[in-house]
Amino acid sequence: MNSISAKARIGNNVEIKDFAVVDDDVVIGNNVFIGPCAYVGNGSRIADNVKIFHGGSIASHPHSVGFADEISTVEIGEGTLIKEFSTISRATKYSYKTIVGKDCYIMNYVHVAHDNRIGDNVVLTNGVGLGGHVTVDSHTTIGGLVGVHQFVHIGEYVMIESNTKVTKDIPPYILAGRTPQRFMGINYIGLKRKGFSPEVISRIKDAYRIVYSRELNFKDALKKLKDEMEITAEVKNIYDFIIKSERGILSK
């Protein structure tokens, strides 16, 4: 037995298992699976081919003392998998939207907090906890039991080692880990798997050799990067990310 509101807009070929709850203000696409004991709350906007497994919670109230039950949403992109007992919170009036992109893999006991922005093809491994207002760009993998401070921005194609604490912004294409967390080089294996050419990977490596040079502070490193390197799309992405960082970037 489950509780499905007659007001919810539900697409074709949707399977909803026993004891699931679907509230009034919910939109569910086609070919969606909702497992037993899952909660799909008001504000849920779920695209086609999404799977929410046992005990998953979508659009639960955010963990924010200032939340006044304002109308807000959680948007889940097409093809995303949300495994057992993971929670994705509704947004607050800060942005009114929590967004999870397409083809993401959210494993067991993950918490995606209010006003998060998660890109496409992101993997959040078991027990990851994201604070409010976190941004994770596309094609990034976060290892198990990682905690991410609120307002942190994690770039694209990043790999974060398990059991680490993230309090600073993490620029694109890198491998981050250890305790305290620090820059460990570029995400070479991940970039290779995603089809980056050896030439592009080498250029990214050269850029970070400048950024994380022990002889330069970040300001001087960025000037050298701009003055001495060809500003390809990847180098520009690195430069723009660092120059726009509000929390400061990962340590050397």
Backbone as CSV, one residue per row, in Angstrom:
resi,resn,N_x,N_y,N_z,CA_x,CA_y,CA_z,C_x,C_y,C_z
1,MET,0.848,-1.196,0.000,0.000,0.000,0.000,0.884,1.247,0.000
2,ASN,0.509,2.272,-0.765,1.252,3.527,-0.760,0.277,4.698,-0.761
3,SER,0.819,5.915,-0.668,-0.008,7.117,-0.611,0.395,8.036,-1.752
4,ILE,-0.427,8.050,-2.804,-0.127,8.825,-4.003,-1.235,9.856,-4.191
5,SER,-0.861,11.125,-4.161,-1.849,12.176,-4.314,-2.449,12.166,-5.719
6,ALA,-3.755,12.359,-5.787,-4.436,12.458,-7.074,-4.034,13.737,-7.818
7,LYS,-3.452,14.693,-7.101,-3.042,15.950,-7.723,-1.656,15.862,-8.384
8,ALA,-0.893,14.845,-8.033,0.441,14.690,-8.625,0.324,14.396,-10.112
9,ARG,1.241,14.940,-10.888,1.280,14.700,-12.336,2.321,13.630,-12.618
10,ILE,1.825,12.464,-13.036,2.682,11.289,-13.158,2.649,10.796,-14.599
11,GLY,3.841,10.587,-15.177,3.954,10.177,-16.570,3.613,8.725,-16.801
12,ASN,4.031,8.232,-17.960,3.736,6.859,-18.361,4.792,5.878,-17.860
13,ASN,4.337,4.661,-17.639,5.240,3.567,-17.252,6.030,3.900,-15.986
14,VAL,5.342,4.463,-14.996,5.955,4.780,-13.705,5.605,3.678,-12.719
15,GLU,6.622,3.141,-12.056,6.424,2.070,-11.069,6.666,2.644,-9.668
16,ILE,5.657,2.557,-8.820,5.749,3.066,-7.456,5.484,1.910,-6.496
17,LYS,6.463,1.579,-5.708,6.384,0.410,-4.836,5.639,0.728,-3.532
18,ASP,5.435,-0.326,-2.726,4.643,-0.218,-1.503,5.234,0.780,-0.514
19,PHE,4.321,1.460,0.173,4.622,2.391,1.264,5.358,3.649,0.812
20,ALA,5.417,3.881,-0.491,5.945,5.155,-0.988,4.901,6.246,-0.803
21,VAL,5.375,7.489,-0.657,4.496,8.648,-0.514,4.819,9.640,-1.633
22,VAL,3.770,10.082,-2.346,3.914,11.095,-3.384,2.944,12.222,-3.052
23,ASP,3.485,13.425,-2.777,2.652,14.554,-2.367,1.955,15.223,-3.557
24,ASP,1.214,16.309,-3.245,0.377,16.984,-4.250,1.190,17.640,-5.357
25,ASP,2.115,18.517,-4.972,2.836,19.349,-5.938,4.070,18.606,-6.437
26,VAL,3.806,17.575,-7.225,4.870,16.696,-7.727,4.657,16.469,-9.211
27,VAL,5.762,16.514,-9.968,5.731,16.176,-11.391,6.745,15.067,-11.636
28,ILE,6.280,13.945,-12.158,7.131,12.781,-12.414,7.053,12.445,-13.893
29,GLY,8.207,12.280,-14.534,8.260,11.966,-15.958,7.946,10.521,-16.254
30,ASN,8.355,10.088,-17.435,8.085,8.726,-17.892,9.174,7.754,-17.453
31,ASN,8.782,6.483,-17.314,9.732,5.391,-17.052,10.531,5.611,-15.766
32,VAL,9.841,6.112,-14.750,10.465,6.380,-13.454,10.154,5.234,-12.490
33,PHE,11.136,4.882,-11.669,10.955,3.866,-10.627,11.086,4.537,-9.262
34,ILE,10.098,4.310,-8.404,10.132,4.814,-7.030,9.996,3.629,-6.095
35,GLY,11.036,3.376,-5.317,11.110,2.179,-4.494,10.251,2.242,-3.245
36,PRO,10.190,1.142,-2.527,9.390,1.082,-1.307,9.881,2.076,-0.257
37,CYS,8.914,2.666,0.445,9.187,3.595,1.547,9.869,4.886,1.106
38,ALA,9.890,5.166,-0.182,10.457,6.430,-0.661,9.468,7.562,-0.406
39,TYR,10.012,8.770,-0.257,9.199,9.973,-0.073,9.494,10.945,-1.203
40,VAL,8.436,11.340,-1.931,8.558,12.314,-3.010,7.672,13.494,-2.621
41,GLY,8.297,14.538,-2.089,7.556,15.617,-1.457,7.165,16.728,-2.405
42,ASN,6.379,17.654,-1.877,5.965,18.827,-2.637,7.182,19.567,-3.192
43,GLY,7.086,19.943,-4.458,8.189,20.622,-5.122,9.088,19.705,-5.926
44,SER,8.831,18.397,-5.891,9.651,17.455,-6.665,9.351,17.584,-8.152
45,ARG,10.401,17.691,-8.954,10.298,17.734,-10.402,11.269,16.673,-10.936
46,ILE,10.731,15.529,-11.305,11.555,14.359,-11.605,11.441,14.038,-13.091
47,ALA,12.562,14.050,-13.784,12.586,13.831,-15.231,12.453,12.340,-15.563
48,ASP,12.461,12.040,-16.856,12.317,10.663,-17.325,13.476,9.775,-16.862
49,ASN,13.159,8.493,-16.697,14.170,7.445,-16.476,14.959,7.599,-15.178
50,VAL,14.389,8.300,-14.226,15.006,8.412,-12.896,14.615,7.192,-12.059
51,LYS,15.533,6.738,-11.210,15.245,5.648,-10.282,15.565,6.120,-8.864
52,ILE,14.570,5.994,-7.986,14.727,6.353,-6.573,14.499,5.077,-5.767
53,PHE,15.509,4.627,-5.089,15.439,3.328,-4.440,14.913,3.433,-3.000
54,HIS,14.919,2.318,-2.323,14.296,2.140,-1.012,14.650,3.269,-0.036
55,GLY,13.627,3.940,0.476,13.845,4.938,1.510,14.418,6.260,1.047
56,GLY,14.534,6.463,-0.253,15.027,7.751,-0.747,14.041,8.861,-0.429
57,SER,14.564,10.068,-0.192,13.715,11.202,0.190,14.019,12.394,-0.702
58,ILE,13.007,12.822,-1.445,13.161,13.926,-2.392,12.291,15.094,-1.944
59,ALA,12.883,16.278,-1.892,12.167,17.512,-1.534,11.677,17.495,-0.096
60,SER,12.465,16.912,0.790,12.187,17.037,2.218,12.500,18.476,2.647
61,HIS,11.951,18.886,3.794,12.191,20.248,4.269,13.692,20.471,4.476
62,PRO,14.202,21.640,4.073,15.641,21.906,4.231,16.034,22.091,5.686
63,HIS,17.295,21.828,5.958,17.843,22.029,7.298,18.296,23.483,7.418
64,SER,17.331,24.358,7.519,17.598,25.793,7.585,16.613,26.418,8.559
65,VAL,17.136,27.066,9.603,16.252,27.643,10.622,15.413,28.786,10.055
66,GLY,15.838,29.370,8.943,15.096,30.469,8.354,14.026,30.036,7.372
67,PHE,13.915,28.737,7.128,12.934,28.249,6.163,11.522,28.472,6.678
68,ALA,10.666,29.081,5.844,9.302,29.413,6.258,8.275,28.730,5.360
69,ASP,8.635,27.535,4.889,7.758,26.743,4.025,7.407,27.486,2.740
70,GLU,8.346,28.317,2.268,8.137,28.987,0.990,8.092,27.954,-0.142
71,ILE,7.439,28.313,-1.229,7.336,27.398,-2.367,8.709,27.295,-3.035
72,SER,9.209,26.075,-3.131,10.521,25.843,-3.743,10.527,24.431,-4.317
73,THR,11.584,24.109,-5.056,11.589,22.843,-5.780,12.906,22.081,-5.633
74,VAL,12.826,20.810,-6.022,14.000,19.971,-6.284,13.839,19.440,-7.701
75,GLU,14.821,19.699,-8.561,14.789,19.224,-9.937,15.805,18.103,-10.111
76,ILE,15.319,16.934,-10.536,16.178,15.766,-10.754,16.248,15.495,-12.252
77,GLY,17.460,15.491,-12.810,17.640,15.336,-14.246,17.443,13.917,-14.736
78,GLU,17.252,13.802,-16.025,16.953,12.524,-16.666,18.046,11.486,-16.416
79,GLY,17.608,10.264,-16.108,18.519,9.137,-15.983,19.297,9.063,-14.690
80,THR,19.016,9.928,-13.740,19.749,9.911,-12.465,19.267,8.766,-11.575
81,LEU,20.217,8.142,-10.863,19.927,7.076,-9.908,20.163,7.591,-8.500
82,ILE,19.171,7.392,-7.637,19.271,7.803,-6.240,19.080,6.560,-5.394
83,LYS,20.138,6.131,-4.745,20.118,4.847,-4.038,19.523,4.987,-2.634
84,GLU,19.588,3.881,-1.894,18.842,3.748,-0.644,19.181,4.808,0.400
85,PHE,18.121,5.378,1.001,18.199,6.263,2.168,18.950,7.569,1.912
86,SER,19.034,7.980,0.666,19.620,9.285,0.369,18.539,10.362,0.421
87,THR,18.957,11.594,0.767,18.012,12.698,0.928,18.451,13.890,0.077
88,ILE,17.464,14.507,-0.569,17.707,15.706,-1.363,16.698,16.754,-0.910
89,SER,17.201,17.846,-0.342,16.327,18.829,0.307,15.821,19.886,-0.661
90,ARG,14.604,20.352,-0.384,14.064,21.506,-1.079,14.931,22.733,-0.847
91,ALA,14.821,23.681,-1.748,15.574,24.925,-1.626,14.889,25.881,-0.657
92,THR,15.628,26.906,-0.290,15.094,28.012,0.503,14.869,29.204,-0.429
93,LYS,14.497,30.334,0.155,14.293,31.541,-0.647,15.600,32.096,-1.215
94,TYR,16.725,31.513,-0.812,18.021,31.936,-1.370,18.020,31.771,-2.891
95,SER,17.498,30.620,-3.372,17.480,30.409,-4.824,16.194,29.751,-5.321
96,TYR,15.427,29.177,-4.395,14.150,28.510,-4.703,14.303,27.214,-5.489
97,LYS,15.530,26.795,-5.794,15.722,25.546,-6.536,16.927,24.774,-6.011
98,THR,16.738,23.495,-5.747,17.843,22.553,-5.604,17.879,21.745,-6.893
99,ILE,19.055,21.635,-7.500,19.145,21.013,-8.824,20.157,19.871,-8.822
100,VAL,19.718,18.719,-9.320,20.603,17.581,-9.586,20.502,17.287,-11.074
101,GLY,21.636,17.212,-11.746,21.647,17.087,-13.202,21.305,15.717,-13.727
102,LYS,21.616,15.516,-14.991,21.312,14.266,-15.688,22.373,13.196,-15.403
103,ASP,21.916,11.948,-15.408,22.809,10.783,-15.360,23.766,10.820,-14.174
104,CYS,23.295,11.340,-13.055,24.086,11.298,-11.826,23.872,9.962,-11.119
105,TYR,24.819,9.598,-10.269,24.717,8.371,-9.480,24.920,8.763,-8.020
106,ILE,23.827,8.793,-7.289,23.854,9.179,-5.882,23.693,7.906,-5.061
107,MET,24.739,7.506,-4.375,24.752,6.220,-3.677,24.064,6.323,-2.311
108,ASN,24.196,5.268,-1.491,23.468,5.174,-0.220,23.846,6.266,0.774
109,TYR,22.860,6.739,1.528,23.056,7.645,2.672,23.747,8.959,2.294
110,VAL,23.511,9.422,1.112,24.036,10.726,0.678,23.032,11.807,1.067
111,HIS,23.554,12.977,1.470,22.688,14.122,1.733,23.066,15.263,0.805
112,VAL,22.107,15.672,-0.031,22.244,16.843,-0.894,21.381,17.934,-0.272
113,ALA,22.011,18.966,0.245,21.293,19.970,1.033,20.622,21.011,0.140
114,HIS,19.912,21.919,0.802,19.139,22.949,0.117,20.005,23.854,-0.750
115,ASP,19.435,24.234,-1.877,20.046,25.189,-2.805,21.337,24.679,-3.436
116,ASN,21.554,23.371,-3.403,22.719,22.805,-4.098,22.514,22.857,-5.603
117,ARG,23.633,22.896,-6.323,23.639,22.794,-7.774,24.596,21.662,-8.144
118,ILE,24.044,20.547,-8.594,24.839,19.383,-8.970,24.755,19.236,-10.485
119,GLY,25.904,19.154,-11.147,25.928,19.053,-12.602,25.556,17.678,-13.115
120,ASP,25.838,17.423,-14.388,25.546,16.136,-15.016,26.673,15.141,-14.756
121,ASN,26.308,13.852,-14.744,27.295,12.766,-14.627,28.162,12.895,-13.375
122,VAL,27.563,13.347,-12.302,28.271,13.447,-11.019,28.028,12.174,-10.219
123,VAL,29.062,11.661,-9.550,28.945,10.500,-8.672,29.206,10.951,-7.240
124,LEU,28.212,10.726,-6.381,28.348,10.989,-4.950,28.315,9.633,-4.256
125,THR,29.445,9.236,-3.703,29.598,7.895,-3.150,28.971,7.819,-1.753
126,ASN,28.862,6.608,-1.220,28.150,6.357,0.038,28.548,7.334,1.144
127,GLY,27.548,7.922,1.774,27.771,8.733,2.961,28.270,10.137,2.718
128,VAL,28.287,10.603,1.486,28.693,11.991,1.213,27.663,12.950,1.810
129,GLY,28.150,14.012,2.437,27.267,15.043,2.979,27.625,16.403,2.419
130,LEU,26.698,17.018,1.704,26.925,18.335,1.119,26.166,19.378,1.932
131,GLY,26.857,20.414,2.393,26.202,21.508,3.073,25.338,22.315,2.124
132,GLY,24.624,23.298,2.653,23.772,24.134,1.824,24.561,24.970,0.839
133,HIS,23.938,25.255,-0.303,24.484,26.171,-1.314,25.769,25.651,-1.959
134,VAL,25.997,24.356,-1.937,27.190,23.775,-2.568,26.945,23.613,-4.064
135,THR,27.996,23.848,-4.852,27.954,23.603,-6.295,28.972,22.524,-6.640
136,VAL,28.525,21.501,-7.356,29.416,20.448,-7.857,29.243,20.405,-9.369
137,ASP,30.288,20.733,-10.099,30.193,20.772,-11.553,30.224,19.360,-12.151
138,SER,29.928,19.267,-13.440,29.712,17.988,-14.116,30.956,17.094,-14.124
139,HIS,30.696,15.786,-14.194,31.727,14.751,-14.360,32.679,14.652,-13.162
140,THR,32.197,15.029,-12.000,33.026,14.960,-10.798,32.589,13.784,-9.935
141,THR,33.556,13.165,-9.254,33.288,12.051,-8.344,33.766,12.419,-6.953
142,ILE,32.890,12.259,-5.962,33.235,12.524,-4.569,33.206,11.204,-3.811
143,GLY,34.332,10.857,-3.180,34.470,9.582,-2.493,33.632,9.492,-1.231
144,GLY,33.549,8.286,-0.691,32.686,8.000,0.443,33.031,8.796,1.692
145,LEU,31.983,9.177,2.424,32.105,9.833,3.729,32.812,11.182,3.670
146,VAL,32.773,11.827,2.534,33.325,13.179,2.403,32.278,14.178,2.884
147,GLY,32.721,15.154,3.688,31.857,16.240,4.113,32.261,17.529,3.420
148,VAL,31.287,18.233,2.847,31.561,19.455,2.087,30.885,20.635,2.773
149,HIS,31.675,21.641,3.100,31.192,22.844,3.797,30.237,23.624,2.909
150,GLN,29.307,24.342,3.537,28.358,25.159,2.782,29.074,26.195,1.916
151,PHE,28.476,26.491,0.777,28.942,27.471,-0.211,30.218,27.066,-0.945
152,VAL,30.709,25.864,-0.745,31.883,25.411,-1.492,31.506,25.155,-2.956
153,HIS,32.446,25.445,-3.841,32.295,25.167,-5.271,33.350,24.151,-5.680
154,ILE,32.906,23.041,-6.255,33.804,21.987,-6.738,33.709,21.957,-8.254
155,GLY,34.853,22.070,-8.919,34.877,22.167,-10.375,34.577,20.855,-11.070
156,GLU,34.598,20.902,-12.404,34.278,19.715,-13.199,35.481,18.784,-13.304
157,TYR,35.186,17.501,-13.522,36.203,16.461,-13.708,37.144,16.344,-12.513
158,VAL,36.627,16.580,-11.326,37.417,16.457,-10.096,37.200,15.068,-9.483
159,MET,38.216,14.553,-8.828,38.103,13.334,-8.017,38.517,13.690,-6.591
160,ILE,37.628,13.422,-5.620,37.920,13.693,-4.220,38.039,12.384,-3.464
161,GLU,39.152,12.215,-2.790,39.439,11.000,-2.032,38.462,10.831,-0.866
162,SER,38.136,9.590,-0.532,37.213,9.290,0.561,37.715,9.813,1.905
163,ASN,36.766,10.027,2.815,37.057,10.359,4.214,37.819,11.666,4.387
164,THR,37.519,12.637,3.546,38.182,13.931,3.687,37.146,15.032,3.919
165,LYS,37.611,16.167,4.407,36.768,17.321,4.694,37.077,18.420,3.686
166,VAL,36.046,18.969,3.065,36.228,19.986,2.030,35.710,21.317,2.553
167,THR,36.608,22.273,2.731,36.218,23.600,3.219,36.593,24.712,2.245
168,LYS,37.365,24.376,1.212,37.770,25.358,0.204,37.266,24.925,-1.169
169,ASP,37.184,25.872,-2.097,36.810,25.546,-3.469,37.880,24.652,-4.103
170,ILE,37.425,23.742,-4.950,38.344,22.804,-5.606,38.275,23.036,-7.114
171,PRO,39.361,23.521,-7.715,39.350,23.838,-9.144,39.168,22.600,-10.013
172,PRO,38.814,22.777,-11.281,38.540,21.645,-12.168,39.759,20.789,-12.474
173,TYR,39.500,19.540,-12.808,40.459,18.570,-13.369,41.441,17.993,-12.356
174,ILE,41.244,18.221,-11.059,42.300,17.796,-10.132,41.873,16.637,-9.245
175,LEU,42.861,16.063,-8.602,42.683,15.031,-7.589,42.963,15.676,-6.235
176,ALA,41.996,15.561,-5.322,42.132,16.178,-4.000,41.969,15.116,-2.930
177,GLY,42.770,15.227,-1.864,42.658,14.243,-0.794,43.614,14.519,0.348
178,ARG,43.779,13.507,1.186,44.604,13.540,2.395,43.941,14.389,3.484
179,THR,44.572,14.382,4.670,44.052,15.141,5.807,45.189,15.964,6.406
180,PRO,45.103,17.304,6.467,44.032,18.092,5.846,44.092,17.984,4.326
181,GLN,42.960,18.207,3.704,42.873,18.001,2.268,43.760,18.969,1.502
182,ARG,44.354,18.461,0.421,45.239,19.296,-0.383,45.257,18.813,-1.830
183,PHE,45.870,19.603,-2.674,46.061,19.271,-4.083,47.010,18.083,-4.205
184,MET,46.577,17.058,-4.962,47.387,15.846,-5.119,47.788,15.591,-6.567
185,GLY,47.576,16.576,-7.421,47.869,16.394,-8.834,46.595,16.460,-9.650
186,ILE,46.706,16.205,-10.936,45.511,16.249,-11.774,44.825,14.880,-11.771
187,ASN,43.562,14.876,-12.126,42.769,13.651,-12.165,43.058,12.913,-13.472
188,TYR,44.276,12.413,-13.579,44.770,11.869,-14.844,43.907,10.718,-15.356
189,ILE,43.610,9.755,-14.500,42.840,8.583,-14.937,41.434,8.994,-15.355
190,GLY,40.813,9.862,-14.549,39.473,10.317,-14.887,39.421,11.067,-16.207
191,LEU,40.400,11.938,-16.441,40.439,12.690,-17.693,40.659,11.760,-18.886
192,LYS,41.536,10.795,-18.717,41.797,9.839,-19.797,40.540,9.045,-20.123
193,ARG,39.829,8.602,-19.084,38.605,7.836,-19.296,37.526,8.665,-19.994
194,LYS,37.545,9.972,-19.750,36.542,10.850,-20.355,36.942,11.318,-21.753
195,GLY,38.055,10.809,-22.275,38.416,11.089,-23.648,39.300,12.295,-23.879
196,PHE,39.884,12.853,-22.808,40.820,13.967,-22.989,42.089,13.446,-23.666
197,SER,42.575,14.169,-24.644,43.778,13.747,-25.366,45.013,13.930,-24.491
198,PRO,46.108,13.205,-24.792,47.353,13.389,-24.041,47.841,14.834,-24.067
199,GLU,47.627,15.525,-25.197,48.072,16.914,-25.320,47.300,17.829,-24.372
200,VAL,45.993,17.628,-24.300,45.165,18.453,-23.418,45.491,18.163,-21.961
201,ILE,45.665,16.890,-21.630,46.020,16.524,-20.250,47.352,17.144,-19.865
202,SER,48.308,17.115,-20.789,49.618,17.714,-20.524,49.505,19.212,-20.288
203,ARG,48.632,19.877,-21.048,48.448,21.319,-20.887,47.811,21.640,-19.529
204,ILE,46.858,20.823,-19.115,46.244,21.005,-17.792,47.296,20.824,-16.695
205,LYS,48.132,19.811,-16.866,49.199,19.562,-15.892,50.156,20.745,-15.812
206,ASP,50.516,21.317,-16.958,51.400,22.482,-16.972,50.764,23.675,-16.270
207,ALA,49.468,23.856,-16.491,48.769,24.976,-15.845,48.816,24.833,-14.327
208,TYR,48.587,23.650,-13.837,48.596,23.463,-12.384,50.009,23.456,-11.800
209,ARG,50.990,23.164,-12.628,52.371,23.287,-12.159,52.669,24.745,-11.821
210,ILE,52.073,25.669,-12.572,52.213,27.097,-12.277,51.349,27.490,-11.083
211,VAL,50.071,27.094,-11.107,49.138,27.490,-10.037,49.639,27.041,-8.670
212,TYR,50.140,25.831,-8.600,50.562,25.277,-7.307,52.082,25.300,-7.114
213,SER,52.751,26.196,-7.839,54.182,26.389,-7.633,54.460,26.901,-6.216
214,ARG,55.426,26.327,-5.553,55.773,26.750,-4.188,56.494,28.095,-4.167
215,GLU,56.949,28.544,-5.327,57.637,29.829,-5.406,56.676,31.006,-5.626
216,LEU,55.418,30.708,-5.905,54.470,31.766,-6.249,53.240,31.702,-5.360
217,ASN,52.727,32.883,-4.980,51.407,32.878,-4.364,50.366,32.767,-5.483
218,PHE,49.109,32.579,-5.116,48.097,32.325,-6.143,47.924,33.524,-7.074
219,LYS,48.034,34.730,-6.542,47.870,35.916,-7.382,48.948,35.979,-8.459
220,ASP,50.210,35.760,-8.053,51.312,35.795,-9.020,51.232,34.613,-9.986
221,ALA,50.767,33.467,-9.464,50.633,32.287,-10.313,49.608,32.525,-11.419
222,LEU,48.508,33.176,-11.085,47.493,33.456,-12.100,48.024,34.417,-13.160
223,LYS,48.820,35.411,-12.740,49.412,36.340,-13.700,50.362,35.599,-14.648
224,LYS,51.168,34.714,-14.071,52.092,33.937,-14.896,51.331,33.023,-15.845
225,LEU,50.252,32.419,-15.350,49.426,31.548,-16.178,48.887,32.312,-17.386
226,LYS,48.404,33.500,-17.142,47.820,34.307,-18.207,48.878,34.815,-19.175
227,ASP,50.053,35.147,-18.644,51.112,35.735,-19.474,51.864,34.707,-20.306
228,GLU,52.013,33.488,-19.773,52.945,32.535,-20.380,52.298,31.341,-21.062
229,MET,51.011,31.066,-20.789,50.397,29.881,-21.379,49.417,30.251,-22.480
230,GLU,49.278,29.349,-23.430,48.210,29.487,-24.417,46.875,29.296,-23.696
231,ILE,45.960,30.235,-23.867,44.705,30.188,-23.127,43.695,29.343,-23.907
232,THR,43.867,28.039,-23.789,42.902,27.105,-24.366,41.645,27.084,-23.491
233,ALA,40.641,26.341,-23.937,39.390,26.267,-23.179,39.635,25.751,-21.763
234,GLU,40.510,24.755,-21.624,40.769,24.164,-20.309,41.533,25.130,-19.404
235,VAL,42.532,25.804,-19.966,43.305,26.770,-19.179,42.408,27.937,-18.758
236,LYS,41.560,28.399,-19.647,40.622,29.466,-19.310,39.668,29.019,-18.200
237,ASN,39.220,27.778,-18.268,38.329,27.241,-17.240,39.010,27.269,-15.870
238,ILE,40.272,26.875,-15.833,41.036,26.902,-14.580,41.186,28.337,-14.076
239,TYR,41.607,29.220,-14.964,41.828,30.622,-14.587,40.537,31.264,-14.077
240,ASP,39.456,31.098,-14.833,38.180,31.714,-14.447,37.669,31.170,-13.123
241,PHE,37.816,29.878,-12.912,37.357,29.276,-11.657,38.081,29.902,-10.470
242,ILE,39.404,30.002,-10.570,40.186,30.503,-9.435,39.920,31.985,-9.197
243,ILE,39.832,32.756,-10.265,39.641,34.200,-10.105,38.269,34.516,-9.506
244,LYS,37.290,33.631,-9.727,35.932,33.855,-9.217,35.683,33.200,-7.857
245,SER,36.650,32.451,-7.376,36.457,31.731,-6.110,36.214,32.703,-4.957
246,GLU,35.175,32.425,-4.196,34.849,33.275,-3.033,35.406,32.719,-1.737
247,ARG,35.618,31.430,-1.657,36.133,30.818,-0.423,37.635,30.600,-0.456
248,GLY,38.244,30.836,-1.615,39.653,30.492,-1.775,39.772,29.035,-2.190
249,ILE,40.853,28.709,-2.882,40.984,27.358,-3.431,41.808,26.453,-2.532
250,LEU,41.706,25.179,-2.838,42.422,24.129,-2.136,43.900,24.437,-1.976
251,SER,44.457,24.083,-0.838,45.861,24.400,-0.538,46.826,23.568,-1.372
252,LYS,48.066,24.051,-1.409,49.135,23.348,-2.101,49.581,22.147,-1.288
